[in-house]
Amino acid sequence: MEESSASDDKPRILLMGLRRSGKSSIQKMSPNETLFLESTNKISKDDISSSSFVNFQIWDFPGQMDFFDPTFDSEMIFKGTGALIFVTDAQDDYVEALGRLHLTVSRAYKVNPDINFEVFIHKVDGLSDDHKIETQRDILQRANDDLADASLERVHLSFYLTSIYDHSIFESFSKVVQKLIPQLPTLENLLNIFISHSGIEKAFLFDVVSKVYITTDSSPVDRQSYELCCDMIDVVIDFSCIYGLTDAGSGCAYDKESLAIIRLNNTTVLYLKEVTKFLALICILREESFERKGR
């Protein structure tokens, strides 16, 4: 009973959308793990407790979920929800998906106006850059028009272009999770102070398990820098698993001794340092700044 109660207190993220839209593959976040995924036929609940900051539940709903079914308890499902992610397939006709999105958002908003509504325009890897932008613009316009027609102008939808074949899904999920972290302003302020008193250009606080970045400083995040940090985490974890364990194979590959420096051929330096057993600080700086270390 105590475990169930504690689990219910965690922020809840709902994954919704039509069948075959890619909801379950988002949780896997690895193309190799999605090849033989079957359609979700019942609500799937995953408890994410990879760190003290990333601590929430993900509920994956089947695409054929009927909101008008008497067994569908909207009050129970939406009341404790922090974020609702609606997944649309960018490579399919999304008219039906937009209808389901409107029904889902309007139903959830009546129960819990504090929910963060996030729309993942998924499977964009097969589209050209111009087609991606046009698709996002069209979906945004139609979805907001539907809300305006229903006098729901107060509802704010956030839109993200995502794919499991690049780092966009990690970056988008990071932004969703950040909204559920009450300590976010304090953490961002600490990183701002940190980089203002050093030669560091950009700093991230990463959850090494999920590669979700908990926070970063207030300067804009560019996709290339984020992808470099994700790749660095993979390199560090892989090397640590090979060389960081004892002869008996015991111990933890990622621990308080974990530290890595990668020098790129454009005078950029990547610096990773363990913060806790789940978190890593990754800094991006110029080589000349790295050479001037504090004493």
C-alpha positions as CSV (number, residue, x, y, z in Angstrom):
1,M,0.0,0.0,0.0
2,E,2.8,2.4,0.9
3,E,4.6,1.6,-2.4
4,S,1.4,2.2,-4.4
5,S,0.8,5.5,-2.6
6,A,4.4,6.7,-3.2
7,S,4.1,5.8,-6.8
8,D,0.9,7.8,-7.2
9,D,2.6,10.9,-5.8
10,K,5.1,11.0,-8.7
11,P,4.5,13.3,-11.6
12,R,2.7,11.4,-14.4
13,I,3.4,11.8,-18.1
14,L,0.7,10.4,-20.4
15,L,1.6,9.2,-24.0
16,M,-1.5,9.3,-26.2
17,G,-2.2,9.2,-30.0
18,L,-3.6,7.0,-32.7
19,R,-2.5,3.4,-33.3
20,R,0.9,3.0,-35.0
21,S,1.8,6.7,-34.4
22,G,5.0,5.7,-32.6
23,K,4.1,6.2,-28.9
24,S,5.8,3.0,-27.6
25,S,8.9,3.5,-29.8
26,I,9.4,6.9,-28.1
27,Q,9.9,5.1,-24.8
28,K,12.4,2.7,-26.3
29,M,14.3,5.7,-27.9
30,S,16.4,3.2,-29.9
31,P,15.6,2.2,-33.5
32,N,16.9,-1.4,-32.9
33,E,14.4,-1.9,-30.1
34,T,11.3,-0.8,-32.1
35,L,11.5,-3.2,-35.1
36,F,9.2,-5.8,-33.7
37,L,7.0,-3.7,-31.3
38,E,3.4,-4.7,-31.3
39,S,0.5,-2.3,-30.9
40,T,-0.4,-1.3,-27.4
41,N,-3.7,-2.9,-26.3
42,K,-3.9,-1.8,-22.7
43,I,-2.5,1.0,-20.6
44,S,1.2,0.4,-20.0
45,K,2.8,2.0,-16.9
46,D,6.6,2.6,-16.6
47,D,8.1,3.9,-13.4
48,I,11.1,6.1,-14.2
49,S,13.3,6.6,-11.2
50,S,16.8,7.0,-12.7
51,S,17.7,10.0,-10.5
52,S,16.3,12.3,-7.8
53,F,15.4,14.8,-10.5
54,V,14.0,12.5,-13.2
55,N,11.4,10.7,-11.1
56,F,8.1,10.2,-12.7
57,Q,5.7,7.7,-14.3
58,I,5.0,7.2,-18.0
59,W,1.5,5.9,-18.9
60,D,1.3,4.6,-22.5
61,F,-2.3,4.5,-23.7
62,P,-3.6,2.3,-26.6
63,G,-4.6,4.3,-29.7
64,Q,-8.1,2.9,-29.7
65,M,-8.9,4.3,-26.3
66,D,-12.5,5.5,-26.1
67,F,-13.1,8.5,-23.9
68,F,-16.8,7.9,-23.8
69,D,-16.4,4.4,-22.5
70,P,-18.0,4.2,-19.0
71,T,-14.9,2.4,-17.7
72,F,-12.7,5.4,-18.7
73,D,-12.1,7.3,-15.5
74,S,-11.1,10.8,-16.7
75,E,-10.9,12.1,-13.1
76,M,-8.5,9.5,-11.9
77,I,-6.3,9.6,-15.1
78,F,-5.9,13.3,-15.7
79,K,-6.0,14.6,-12.1
80,G,-2.5,13.6,-11.2
81,T,-1.0,14.2,-14.6
82,G,1.9,16.7,-15.1
83,A,2.2,16.4,-18.8
84,L,0.2,14.9,-21.7
85,I,2.3,14.0,-24.8
86,F,0.1,13.5,-27.9
87,V,2.0,11.8,-30.7
88,T,1.1,12.3,-34.4
89,D,2.6,10.5,-37.4
90,A,4.0,13.2,-39.7
91,Q,4.1,10.7,-42.6
92,D,0.4,9.8,-42.4
93,D,-2.8,11.8,-42.9
94,Y,-3.1,13.6,-39.6
95,V,-6.7,14.9,-39.9
96,E,-8.0,12.1,-37.7
97,A,-5.2,12.6,-35.3
98,L,-6.0,16.3,-34.9
99,G,-9.6,15.4,-34.1
100,R,-8.4,13.0,-31.4
101,L,-5.9,15.6,-30.1
102,H,-8.7,18.1,-29.7
103,L,-11.0,15.6,-27.9
104,T,-8.1,14.5,-25.6
105,V,-7.0,18.1,-24.7
106,S,-10.5,19.4,-24.1
107,R,-11.4,16.4,-21.9
108,A,-8.1,16.6,-19.9
109,Y,-8.3,20.4,-19.5
110,K,-11.7,20.3,-17.9
111,V,-10.4,17.9,-15.3
112,N,-6.9,19.4,-14.8
113,P,-6.2,22.9,-16.3
114,D,-2.5,22.6,-15.0
115,I,-1.5,19.9,-17.4
116,N,1.3,20.7,-19.8
117,F,0.1,19.7,-23.3
118,E,2.9,18.6,-25.6
119,V,2.5,17.5,-29.3
120,F,5.2,15.3,-30.8
121,I,5.1,15.5,-34.6
122,H,6.8,12.1,-34.9
123,K,8.6,10.1,-37.7
124,V,9.9,13.3,-39.4
125,D,13.1,11.4,-40.5
126,G,11.5,10.6,-43.8
127,L,10.6,14.2,-44.6
128,S,12.6,17.0,-46.2
129,D,13.5,20.1,-44.1
130,D,10.9,22.2,-46.0
131,H,8.2,19.5,-45.6
132,K,9.0,19.3,-41.9
133,I,8.5,23.0,-41.4
134,E,5.3,23.0,-43.5
135,T,3.9,20.0,-41.6
136,Q,4.6,21.6,-38.2
137,R,3.0,24.9,-39.3
138,D,-0.1,23.2,-40.7
139,I,-0.6,21.1,-37.5
140,L,0.0,24.0,-35.2
141,Q,-2.5,26.2,-37.1
142,R,-5.2,23.5,-37.3
143,A,-4.9,22.5,-33.7
144,N,-5.0,26.1,-32.4
145,D,-8.0,26.9,-34.6
146,D,-9.9,23.9,-33.2
147,L,-9.2,25.1,-29.7
148,A,-10.3,28.7,-30.6
149,D,-13.6,27.4,-32.1
150,A,-14.2,25.6,-28.8
151,S,-13.4,28.7,-26.7
152,L,-10.3,27.1,-25.3
153,E,-7.8,29.8,-26.2
154,R,-6.2,29.5,-22.7
155,V,-4.9,26.1,-23.6
156,H,-1.3,26.2,-24.7
157,L,0.1,23.5,-26.9
158,S,3.9,23.0,-27.4
159,F,5.0,21.4,-30.7
160,Y,8.2,19.3,-31.3
161,L,9.6,17.6,-34.4
162,T,10.8,14.2,-33.3
163,S,12.4,11.0,-34.7
164,I,14.0,8.0,-33.0
165,Y,16.8,8.1,-35.7
166,D,18.4,11.2,-34.2
167,H,18.7,13.0,-30.9
168,S,15.5,15.0,-31.4
169,I,13.4,12.7,-29.2
170,F,15.9,13.1,-26.3
171,E,15.9,16.8,-26.7
172,S,12.1,17.1,-26.9
173,F,11.6,14.8,-23.9
174,S,14.1,16.9,-22.0
175,K,12.0,20.0,-22.4
176,V,8.9,18.1,-21.3
177,V,10.6,16.8,-18.2
178,Q,12.1,20.2,-17.3
179,K,8.6,21.6,-16.9
180,L,8.0,19.1,-14.1
181,I,11.1,19.9,-12.1
182,P,10.3,22.5,-9.4
183,Q,14.0,23.2,-8.8
184,L,14.6,24.2,-12.5
185,P,14.9,28.0,-12.0
186,T,17.5,27.5,-9.2
187,L,19.5,25.0,-11.2
188,E,19.5,27.2,-14.3
189,N,20.6,30.2,-12.1
190,L,23.5,28.1,-10.6
191,L,24.7,27.2,-14.1
192,N,24.5,30.9,-15.2
193,I,26.6,31.9,-12.3
194,F,29.0,29.1,-13.0
195,I,29.7,30.0,-16.6
196,S,29.8,33.7,-15.9
197,H,32.8,33.2,-13.7
198,S,34.6,30.9,-16.0
199,G,35.6,30.5,-19.7
200,I,32.9,28.0,-20.3
201,E,30.5,28.7,-23.2
202,K,27.8,26.2,-22.5
203,A,26.9,23.9,-19.6
204,F,24.4,21.0,-19.3
205,L,23.3,18.9,-16.3
206,F,22.5,15.5,-17.8
207,D,20.8,12.4,-16.5
208,V,23.3,9.8,-17.8
209,V,20.7,7.0,-17.9
210,S,18.1,8.6,-20.1
211,K,20.3,11.3,-21.7
212,V,17.6,13.8,-20.7
213,Y,19.2,17.1,-19.8
214,I,17.8,18.3,-16.5
215,T,18.8,21.9,-17.1
216,T,21.2,24.2,-18.9
217,D,22.2,27.8,-18.7
218,S,20.0,30.5,-20.2
219,S,21.9,30.8,-23.5
220,P,20.2,29.1,-26.5
221,V,20.6,25.4,-27.1
222,D,21.8,24.4,-30.5
223,R,21.1,20.8,-31.8
224,Q,24.8,20.1,-32.6
225,S,26.0,20.9,-29.1
226,Y,23.3,18.7,-27.6
227,E,24.1,15.8,-29.9
228,L,27.8,16.1,-29.0
229,C,27.0,15.9,-25.3
230,C,24.8,12.8,-25.9
231,D,27.6,11.1,-27.9
232,M,30.1,11.9,-25.1
233,I,27.9,10.2,-22.5
234,D,27.8,7.1,-24.7
235,V,31.6,7.1,-25.1
236,V,32.2,7.6,-21.4
237,I,29.7,4.9,-20.3
238,D,31.1,2.4,-22.9
239,F,34.7,3.0,-21.9
240,S,33.8,2.8,-18.2
241,C,32.1,-0.5,-18.7
242,I,35.2,-1.9,-20.4
243,Y,38.0,-0.4,-18.3
244,G,36.2,1.0,-15.2
245,L,35.2,-2.3,-13.5
246,T,37.3,-4.4,-11.3
247,D,38.9,-7.7,-12.5
248,A,36.0,-9.5,-11.0
249,G,33.6,-7.4,-13.0
250,S,32.1,-5.8,-9.8
251,G,31.7,-2.2,-8.9
252,C,30.0,0.6,-10.8
253,A,31.2,1.8,-14.2
254,Y,30.0,5.3,-13.5
255,D,31.1,6.7,-10.1
256,K,32.6,9.7,-8.3
257,E,35.9,9.1,-10.2
258,S,34.2,9.5,-13.6
259,L,35.7,12.3,-15.6
260,A,36.4,12.8,-19.3
261,I,37.9,15.4,-21.6
262,I,37.4,15.2,-25.4
263,R,39.3,17.7,-27.7
264,L,37.7,18.3,-31.1
265,N,39.6,19.3,-34.2
266,N,38.0,22.8,-34.2
267,T,39.6,23.9,-30.8
268,T,36.5,22.9,-28.9
269,V,36.8,21.0,-25.7
270,L,34.1,18.8,-24.1
271,Y,34.4,18.3,-20.3
272,L,32.4,15.7,-18.4
273,K,32.4,15.4,-14.6
274,E,30.3,13.2,-12.4
275,V,27.9,15.1,-10.0
276,T,25.9,12.2,-8.5
277,K,25.7,8.6,-9.5
278,F,23.0,9.6,-11.9
279,L,23.9,13.1,-13.0
280,A,26.8,14.5,-15.0
281,L,27.9,18.1,-15.7
282,I,29.0,18.5,-19.3
283,C,30.7,21.8,-20.3
284,I,31.6,23.1,-23.8
285,L,34.5,25.5,-24.0
286,R,37.4,26.7,-26.2
287,E,40.8,25.1,-25.9
288,E,42.5,28.4,-24.8
289,S,40.0,28.7,-21.9
290,F,40.6,25.2,-20.9
291,E,44.3,25.7,-20.6
292,R,43.8,28.6,-18.2
293,K,42.6,26.5,-15.3
294,G,41.9,28.0,-11.9
295,R,44.3,27.1,-9.0
